[in-house]
């Protein structure tokens, strides 16, 4: 039996896309990508701040150690993913620079 991998809700979300947005200029696409990266990095920083806050609450006995460990692991994974994305971007840039015109 073949099942549809895309949930029904995401299909209705796709129907709301504006076809004009799909034909964005390079400047608009760069702006959109830059804002996406900024929001992703802000999310990683927010997770780090959350770990510090939970750690402080743990020290005074307000939070369970499991919550601190879960938050720390999530922040660690986010930071690791950020580092891997950075490495891939650098590799792609270096590959482009090696291309001969």
C-alpha angles and dihedrals in degrees: 000000000000116000127197110251093202115077117232092244092060091053091057089047090054092052089063093062116119112231090213090062090057089063096055120158118250090255091053092046090051091049091050093048091047092051090048091052092046092051091047092051090046088054091053091049090049090053090052091051089049090054091052091048093048091046090054091047090049091054091057092043101251098116134049118245091239091064090052092049093048093049092046092050092049091050091047092052092048091051091047091051090049090053092049092050089050090051092050091049091051091048091050091049092050091048091052091049090053092055116107118225 
